[in-house]
Amino acid sequence: MKHIYTFVFLCVTTFSLAQSLSFSDALARMQGANQKLKGVEKQTQASSYTEKSMRGLYLPQLSINASYAHLSDPLSLSFNEYKTPLQSGLTSLAGAIPAPLQPAFRPLLGRLQPLFAQDWRYEFQKQDIWKLSADLRWVLYAGGKVRVGNKVSKLNSEIAKVESQKTENMLISELAERYFQVQLAQEALRVRQKALETAEQHYGNAQKFEKNGMVAPVETMQAKKAVTDAQREVLACQKDIELAQTALYGVIGEQLPPLTTLSSSLFEVAPLQPVDYYQQQAKENYPLIVQARLKKQLTDQNVKAQRAAFLPDVALIGKKYLWSKNLPITEPDNWVVGVGLQWNLFNGFSDKNRIEQAKAQRESVQLITAQAEKDIQTLVKKQYTEIEKQREQLQSLQKSLEFAQELVRVRNKAFAEGLSSSTDVADANLYLASIEIKCYQALFEMDKVLAQLLETCGLSQEYTNYLSKK
């Protein structure tokens, strides 16, 4: 019994000498160490780069292209089929020339004969083709698709930022719950330690009274049982503290450091503003509703993008050959510029159906957003009412605490006079401890639900302001 009490005393003393950690410090450390938060921030960063990349669609695209092609055979034109008819025609023509002109024509015909012995095939494209060129493409008009693409990327970037803020708000609420759960466990330990001290004192008195014949031995046994029960509660509280601390540093994202105490105690929430204020804040700032509004804008842009499919795409194109070998005769061996147009006139009504699909998605988002705004009002009312309920519970428990303290005093006095049993004294001490713990539990519930209320309103960053108002 004494060893357990000494161990508890040493634990409390160690905590008092340990490094303190306020809620603000825990929040700052969580923002710097929590891996989930860092991961969402990276997603936000990726979305911002996507937004920047989409701006490049407004600018011309310049590229270097190189290619090599090997044809199975050279490309050529054959005129061999015309050699024989042409040769026969010339011979007939020579026979029809008058005799006086024959001496002049025959030498000419003789010089032409070697040509008929040659291969009349003209090769205009060799097998190996080498090309190196700089190519330019600049979209001049795309029916608004480029503008829509940039707006969509910007909206996606904003949605990612809201998602990051939603995650941070959720973690702040979890941090508040875990932080003050540790404080609740430590306060419970203090109460149980005090109850153990009281039970030991009563047990010592019971032993003296039994020795003097003032109480029966059964009363001493009941007092000893009360001490054993109190010891068990102390050990349970120590385990609760260990578990709560592990959960706290899990949220922070750090290893559980030794010798660390929490300096921000449980607090009664200061009087809140009217519930209408928080409902309005939630309607404007609740991340899911903000994201729904942004998605509504995305569906608007989707409708515009589908309508743009009915319009033509116009682009400026250009090419400059930096080096070439055996270039086809159809391609100029220098440079070329031009304008291209593409217009899809009919694709089986796909564009029309996609427009209807986009409109249906827009209407769906509108209906879901409207319902979410109604649901969030109910959630705010529930959280607000829970805080006020715990405030009323705390006020009622204060009266019960005064009664419990007086009951303990009366039971102890009656036991000393032989008018009360050890069971009555133990019950009175247990009742006092339960009321004290319920007071701390009410404070814990207020602090936890306040964080949830501010999360719903998108105001989690203001939680530390309520700490300063305690």
C-alpha positions as CSV (number, residue, x, y, z in Angstrom):
1,M,0.0,0.0,0.0
2,K,2.7,2.5,1.0
3,H,4.8,1.4,-2.1
4,I,1.9,2.2,-4.4
5,Y,1.3,5.6,-2.8
6,T,5.0,6.4,-3.0
7,F,5.0,5.4,-6.7
8,V,2.1,7.7,-7.4
9,F,3.8,10.6,-5.5
10,L,7.0,10.1,-7.6
11,C,5.0,10.1,-10.8
12,V,3.3,13.3,-10.0
13,T,6.6,14.9,-8.8
14,T,8.2,13.8,-12.1
15,F,5.4,15.4,-14.1
16,S,5.8,18.6,-12.2
17,L,9.5,18.8,-13.0
18,A,9.0,17.8,-16.7
19,Q,9.0,20.0,-19.7
20,S,5.7,21.7,-20.1
21,L,3.7,21.6,-23.3
22,S,0.9,24.1,-23.9
23,F,-1.9,23.5,-26.3
24,S,-0.6,26.3,-28.6
25,D,2.8,24.5,-28.6
26,A,1.2,21.2,-29.4
27,L,-0.7,22.8,-32.2
28,A,2.5,24.3,-33.7
29,R,4.3,21.0,-33.4
30,M,1.4,19.1,-35.0
31,Q,1.4,21.5,-38.0
32,G,5.1,20.9,-38.5
33,A,5.2,17.1,-37.9
34,N,1.9,15.5,-38.8
35,Q,2.5,13.4,-42.0
36,K,-1.2,13.4,-43.1
37,L,-1.2,17.2,-43.0
38,K,2.0,17.4,-45.0
39,G,0.6,14.9,-47.5
40,V,-2.5,17.1,-48.1
41,E,-0.3,20.2,-48.4
42,K,1.7,18.4,-51.1
43,Q,-1.5,17.7,-53.0
44,T,-2.3,21.4,-52.8
45,Q,1.1,22.3,-54.1
46,A,0.6,19.8,-57.0
47,S,-2.7,21.5,-57.9
48,S,-1.1,24.9,-58.0
49,Y,1.5,23.6,-60.4
50,T,-1.2,22.1,-62.6
51,E,-2.9,25.5,-62.6
52,K,0.3,27.1,-63.8
53,S,0.9,24.5,-66.4
54,M,-2.6,25.1,-67.9
55,R,-1.6,28.8,-68.6
56,G,0.9,27.5,-71.1
57,L,-2.0,26.7,-73.4
58,Y,-2.3,30.4,-74.2
59,L,1.3,30.4,-75.6
60,P,2.8,28.8,-78.7
61,Q,4.2,25.3,-78.5
62,L,7.7,25.0,-80.0
63,S,9.3,21.6,-80.4
64,I,12.3,19.9,-82.1
65,N,11.5,16.8,-84.1
66,A,14.0,14.3,-85.7
67,S,13.1,11.3,-87.7
68,Y,14.7,8.6,-89.9
69,A,12.8,6.4,-92.4
70,H,14.0,3.6,-94.6
71,L,11.9,2.7,-97.6
72,S,11.7,-0.9,-98.9
73,D,12.7,0.3,-102.4
74,P,13.5,3.7,-103.9
75,L,10.6,5.5,-105.5
76,S,10.9,6.0,-109.2
77,L,8.9,6.4,-112.5
78,S,9.5,4.0,-115.5
79,F,9.2,5.1,-119.1
80,N,10.7,1.9,-120.7
81,E,7.3,0.9,-122.2
82,Y,7.6,4.0,-124.5
83,K,11.0,3.2,-125.9
84,T,10.0,0.6,-128.6
85,P,7.1,2.6,-130.0
86,L,9.2,5.7,-130.1
87,Q,12.1,4.0,-131.8
88,S,9.7,2.4,-134.4
89,G,8.2,5.8,-135.0
90,L,11.5,7.4,-135.6
91,T,12.5,4.6,-138.1
92,S,9.2,5.0,-140.0
93,L,9.8,8.7,-140.0
94,A,13.3,8.3,-141.5
95,G,11.8,6.1,-144.3
96,A,9.3,8.7,-145.1
97,I,11.8,11.5,-145.5
98,P,12.6,12.5,-149.1
99,A,15.9,11.1,-150.5
100,P,17.6,14.5,-150.7
101,L,17.1,14.9,-146.9
102,Q,18.2,11.4,-146.0
103,P,21.9,12.2,-145.6
104,A,21.1,14.9,-143.1
105,F,18.6,12.9,-141.0
106,R,20.4,9.6,-140.7
107,P,23.3,10.9,-138.6
108,L,20.8,12.4,-136.2
109,L,19.0,9.1,-135.9
110,G,22.3,7.3,-135.3
111,R,23.1,9.6,-132.4
112,L,19.7,8.8,-130.8
113,Q,20.1,5.1,-130.9
114,P,22.3,4.8,-127.8
115,L,19.5,6.4,-125.8
116,F,17.2,3.5,-126.6
117,A,19.7,1.1,-125.1
118,Q,19.6,2.8,-121.7
119,D,17.1,2.2,-118.8
120,W,14.3,4.8,-119.0
121,R,13.6,4.8,-115.2
122,Y,13.7,8.0,-113.1
123,E,14.4,7.7,-109.4
124,F,13.0,10.6,-107.4
125,Q,13.2,9.3,-103.8
126,K,16.0,7.4,-102.2
127,Q,15.5,4.8,-99.6
128,D,17.0,6.6,-96.5
129,I,15.2,9.8,-95.4
130,W,16.7,12.0,-92.6
131,K,14.8,15.0,-91.1
132,L,15.5,17.4,-88.3
133,S,13.1,20.3,-87.9
134,A,11.7,22.9,-85.5
135,D,7.9,22.9,-85.3
136,L,5.6,25.6,-84.1
137,R,1.9,25.2,-83.2
138,W,-0.2,28.0,-81.7
139,V,-3.9,27.6,-81.0
140,L,-5.6,30.8,-82.0
141,Y,-9.1,29.7,-81.3
142,A,-10.5,26.6,-79.7
143,G,-14.1,27.5,-79.0
144,G,-13.3,28.6,-75.5
145,K,-11.9,25.3,-74.4
146,V,-8.5,26.8,-73.4
147,R,-10.2,29.4,-71.2
148,V,-12.4,26.8,-69.7
149,G,-9.4,24.5,-69.0
150,N,-7.6,27.3,-67.1
151,K,-10.7,28.1,-65.0
152,V,-11.1,24.4,-64.2
153,S,-7.5,24.1,-63.1
154,K,-7.9,27.2,-60.9
155,L,-11.1,25.8,-59.3
156,N,-9.3,22.5,-58.7
157,S,-6.5,24.3,-57.0
158,E,-9.0,26.1,-54.8
159,I,-10.7,22.8,-53.9
160,A,-7.3,21.4,-53.0
161,K,-6.7,24.3,-50.7
162,V,-10.1,23.9,-49.0
163,E,-9.3,20.2,-48.6
164,S,-6.0,21.0,-46.9
165,Q,-7.8,23.4,-44.6
166,K,-10.5,20.8,-43.9
167,T,-7.8,18.3,-42.9
168,E,-6.1,20.8,-40.7
169,N,-9.3,21.7,-38.9
170,M,-10.1,18.1,-38.4
171,L,-6.7,17.5,-36.9
172,I,-7.1,20.5,-34.6
173,S,-10.3,19.0,-33.3
174,E,-8.6,15.7,-32.8
175,L,-5.7,17.4,-31.1
176,A,-8.0,19.2,-28.7
177,E,-9.7,16.0,-27.8
178,R,-6.5,14.1,-27.2
179,Y,-4.8,16.9,-25.4
180,F,-7.6,17.5,-22.9
181,Q,-8.1,13.7,-22.6
182,V,-4.7,13.6,-21.1
183,Q,-5.6,16.4,-18.8
184,L,-8.8,14.6,-17.8
185,A,-6.8,11.5,-17.0
186,Q,-4.3,13.4,-14.9
187,E,-7.1,15.2,-13.0
188,A,-8.8,11.8,-12.4
189,L,-5.4,10.5,-11.1
190,R,-5.2,13.4,-8.7
191,V,-8.8,12.7,-7.5
192,R,-8.1,9.0,-7.1
193,Q,-4.8,9.7,-5.3
194,K,-6.7,12.0,-2.9
195,A,-9.3,9.3,-2.4
196,L,-6.5,6.8,-1.7
197,E,-5.0,9.1,0.9
198,T,-8.3,9.6,2.5
199,A,-9.0,5.8,2.5
200,E,-5.6,5.1,4.1
201,Q,-6.2,7.7,6.8
202,H,-9.6,6.3,7.5
203,Y,-8.1,2.8,7.7
204,G,-5.5,4.0,10.2
205,N,-8.3,5.5,12.3
206,A,-10.3,2.3,12.1
207,Q,-7.4,0.3,13.4
208,K,-7.0,2.6,16.3
209,F,-10.7,2.5,17.1
210,E,-10.7,-1.2,16.9
211,K,-7.7,-1.5,19.2
212,N,-9.6,0.7,21.7
213,G,-12.7,-1.3,21.3
214,M,-14.7,1.5,19.8
215,V,-15.6,-0.3,16.5
216,A,-16.0,-3.9,15.4
217,P,-13.3,-5.7,13.4
218,V,-15.6,-5.8,10.4
219,E,-15.4,-2.0,10.2
220,T,-11.6,-2.2,9.9
221,M,-12.0,-4.8,7.2
222,Q,-14.4,-2.6,5.3
223,A,-11.9,0.3,5.6
224,K,-9.1,-2.0,4.3
225,K,-11.3,-3.0,1.3
226,A,-11.8,0.7,0.5
227,V,-8.0,1.2,0.4
228,T,-7.6,-1.7,-1.9
229,D,-10.4,-0.4,-4.2
230,A,-8.7,3.1,-4.2
231,Q,-5.3,1.5,-5.1
232,R,-6.9,-0.3,-8.1
233,E,-8.5,3.0,-9.3
234,V,-5.1,4.8,-9.1
235,L,-3.4,2.1,-11.1
236,A,-6.2,2.3,-13.7
237,C,-5.7,6.0,-14.0
238,Q,-2.0,5.6,-14.6
239,K,-2.7,3.4,-17.5
240,D,-5.3,5.8,-18.8
241,I,-2.7,8.6,-18.8
242,E,-0.2,6.4,-20.7
243,L,-2.8,5.6,-23.4
244,A,-4.0,9.2,-23.7
245,Q,-0.4,10.5,-24.1
246,T,0.3,7.9,-26.8
247,A,-2.8,9.0,-28.7
248,L,-1.9,12.7,-28.2
249,Y,1.6,12.3,-29.7
250,G,0.2,10.2,-32.4
251,V,-1.8,13.1,-33.6
252,I,1.1,15.5,-33.2
253,G,3.2,13.1,-35.3
254,E,6.1,12.8,-32.9
255,Q,7.5,10.0,-30.7
256,L,6.3,10.1,-27.1
257,P,8.9,12.2,-25.3
258,P,9.7,11.4,-21.7
259,L,9.1,13.9,-18.8
260,T,6.5,16.1,-20.6
261,T,3.5,17.7,-18.8
262,L,0.7,19.7,-20.3
263,S,0.3,23.3,-19.1
264,S,-3.1,24.1,-20.6
265,S,-5.7,22.9,-18.2
266,L,-9.3,22.0,-18.8
267,F,-11.4,25.1,-19.0
268,E,-15.0,26.2,-18.9
269,V,-15.9,27.7,-22.3
270,A,-16.7,31.4,-22.1
271,P,-20.3,32.4,-23.1
272,L,-20.7,31.8,-26.8
273,Q,-22.2,34.2,-29.3
274,P,-25.8,33.5,-30.5
275,V,-26.3,30.3,-32.3
276,D,-27.3,32.2,-35.5
277,Y,-23.7,33.5,-35.7
278,Y,-22.2,30.0,-35.8
279,Q,-24.8,28.8,-38.2
280,Q,-24.0,31.6,-40.6
281,Q,-20.3,31.0,-40.3
282,A,-20.8,27.3,-41.0
283,K,-22.9,28.1,-44.1
284,E,-20.1,30.3,-45.4
285,N,-17.0,28.4,-44.2
286,Y,-17.8,24.7,-43.7
287,P,-15.2,23.0,-46.0
288,L,-17.6,20.5,-47.5
289,I,-20.1,23.3,-48.5
290,V,-17.3,25.5,-49.8
291,Q,-16.1,22.5,-51.9
292,A,-19.7,21.9,-53.1
293,R,-19.9,25.5,-54.3
294,L,-16.6,25.2,-56.2
295,K,-17.8,21.9,-57.7
296,K,-20.9,23.7,-58.8
297,Q,-18.7,26.2,-60.7
298,L,-16.8,23.2,-62.1
299,T,-20.0,21.8,-63.6
300,D,-20.8,25.2,-65.1
301,Q,-17.4,25.1,-66.8
302,N,-18.1,21.6,-67.9
303,V,-21.2,22.7,-69.7
304,K,-19.3,25.5,-71.4
305,A,-16.6,23.0,-72.4
306,Q,-19.1,20.6,-74.0
307,R,-20.7,23.5,-75.9
308,A,-17.3,24.5,-77.2
309,A,-17.1,21.1,-79.0
310,F,-19.6,22.5,-81.6
311,L,-17.1,25.2,-82.6
312,P,-14.0,24.9,-84.8
313,D,-10.4,24.8,-83.6
314,V,-8.0,27.1,-85.4
315,A,-4.2,26.9,-85.0
316,L,-1.2,28.6,-86.5
317,I,1.4,26.0,-87.7
318,G,5.0,26.4,-88.8
319,K,8.0,24.2,-89.7
320,K,11.7,25.0,-90.3
321,Y,14.0,22.2,-91.5
322,L,17.3,22.5,-89.6
323,W,18.9,19.6,-91.5
324,S,17.6,17.0,-94.0
325,K,18.8,14.4,-96.4
326,N,16.8,12.8,-99.2
327,L,13.8,14.9,-98.3
328,P,10.6,14.0,-100.3
329,I,9.9,16.4,-103.1
330,T,6.5,17.1,-101.5
331,E,8.2,18.8,-98.5
332,P,9.9,22.1,-98.9
333,D,13.6,21.9,-97.9
334,N,13.4,25.3,-96.0
335,W,10.4,26.5,-94.0
336,V,6.6,26.6,-94.1
337,V,3.9,28.4,-92.2
338,G,0.2,28.1,-92.4
339,V,-3.2,28.0,-90.6
340,G,-5.1,24.9,-89.8
341,L,-8.8,24.4,-89.0
342,Q,-10.6,21.4,-87.6
343,W,-14.4,21.3,-87.2
344,N,-16.3,18.3,-86.1
345,L,-19.6,18.5,-87.9
346,F,-21.2,15.3,-86.8
347,N,-20.2,12.6,-84.3
348,G,-23.4,10.7,-83.6
349,F,-24.9,13.3,-81.2
350,S,-22.2,12.6,-78.7
351,D,-21.6,16.3,-78.1
352,K,-25.3,16.9,-77.5
353,N,-25.6,14.1,-75.0
354,R,-22.4,15.2,-73.2
355,I,-24.0,18.7,-72.8
356,E,-27.1,17.1,-71.2
357,Q,-24.9,15.0,-69.0
358,A,-23.0,18.1,-67.8
359,K,-26.3,19.9,-67.1
360,A,-27.6,17.0,-65.0
361,Q,-24.4,17.0,-63.0
362,R,-24.8,20.7,-62.3
363,E,-28.4,20.2,-61.1
364,S,-27.2,17.3,-58.9
365,V,-24.5,19.4,-57.2
366,Q,-27.0,22.2,-56.7
367,L,-29.5,19.9,-54.9
368,I,-26.8,18.2,-52.8
369,T,-25.3,21.6,-51.8
370,A,-28.8,22.9,-50.7
371,Q,-29.4,19.8,-48.6
372,A,-25.9,20.1,-47.0
373,E,-26.5,23.7,-46.0
374,K,-29.7,22.6,-44.2
375,D,-27.9,19.6,-42.5
376,I,-25.1,21.8,-41.3
377,Q,-27.5,24.1,-39.5
378,T,-28.8,21.2,-37.6
379,L,-25.2,20.0,-36.7
380,V,-24.3,23.5,-35.4
381,K,-27.4,23.6,-33.3
382,K,-26.6,20.2,-31.9
383,Q,-23.0,21.1,-31.0
384,Y,-24.0,24.5,-29.6
385,T,-26.7,22.9,-27.4
386,E,-24.3,20.2,-26.2
387,I,-21.9,22.9,-25.0
388,E,-24.7,24.7,-23.1
389,K,-25.9,21.4,-21.7
390,Q,-22.4,20.6,-20.3
391,R,-22.3,24.2,-18.8
392,E,-25.6,23.5,-17.0
393,Q,-24.3,20.1,-15.9
394,L,-21.2,21.8,-14.5
395,Q,-23.2,24.3,-12.5
396,S,-25.4,21.5,-11.1
397,L,-22.3,19.5,-10.2
398,Q,-20.9,22.4,-8.3
399,K,-23.8,22.2,-5.9
400,S,-23.5,18.4,-5.7
401,L,-19.8,18.8,-5.0
402,E,-20.5,21.0,-2.0
403,F,-23.0,18.5,-0.7
404,A,-20.5,15.6,-1.2
405,Q,-17.8,17.4,0.7
406,E,-20.2,18.0,3.6
407,L,-21.4,14.4,3.5
408,V,-17.8,13.2,3.8
409,R,-17.2,15.5,6.8
410,V,-20.4,14.3,8.5
411,R,-19.7,10.6,7.8
412,N,-16.1,10.9,9.2
413,K,-17.4,12.6,12.3
414,A,-20.2,10.1,12.8
415,F,-17.7,7.2,12.4
416,A,-15.4,8.8,15.1
417,E,-18.4,8.9,17.4
418,G,-19.5,5.3,16.6
419,L,-22.6,6.4,14.8
420,S,-21.6,5.5,11.3
421,S,-20.0,2.5,9.6
422,S,-16.8,2.2,7.4
423,T,-19.1,1.4,4.5
424,D,-20.8,4.7,4.9
425,V,-17.5,6.6,5.0
426,A,-16.2,4.7,2.0
427,D,-19.4,5.4,0.1
428,A,-19.2,9.1,0.9
429,N,-15.6,9.3,-0.3
430,L,-16.5,7.4,-3.5
431,Y,-19.4,9.8,-4.1
432,L,-17.2,12.8,-3.6
433,A,-14.6,11.4,-6.1
434,S,-17.3,10.6,-8.6
435,I,-18.7,14.1,-8.5
436,E,-15.2,15.7,-8.9
437,I,-14.5,13.4,-11.9
438,K,-17.8,14.3,-13.4
439,C,-17.0,18.0,-13.1
440,Y,-13.8,17.4,-15.1
441,Q,-15.6,15.2,-17.6
442,A,-18.1,18.1,-18.1
443,L,-15.2,20.4,-18.8
444,F,-13.6,17.9,-21.1
445,E,-16.9,17.5,-23.1
446,M,-17.2,21.3,-23.4
447,D,-13.6,21.7,-24.7
448,K,-14.0,18.8,-27.1
449,V,-17.4,19.9,-28.6
450,L,-16.1,23.5,-28.8
451,A,-13.4,22.3,-31.1
452,Q,-15.9,20.3,-33.2
453,L,-18.2,23.4,-33.4
454,L,-15.4,25.6,-34.6
455,E,-14.4,22.9,-37.1
456,T,-18.0,22.9,-38.5
457,C,-17.8,26.7,-38.7
458,G,-14.4,26.6,-40.4
459,L,-13.0,28.6,-37.5
460,S,-10.7,26.0,-35.9
461,Q,-7.8,28.4,-35.9
462,E,-9.7,30.5,-33.3
463,Y,-9.7,27.7,-30.8
464,T,-6.7,29.1,-29.0
465,N,-8.6,32.4,-28.5
466,Y,-11.2,30.6,-26.4
467,L,-8.4,29.2,-24.3
468,S,-7.3,32.7,-23.4
469,K,-10.8,33.6,-22.4
470,K,-11.0,30.9,-19.7
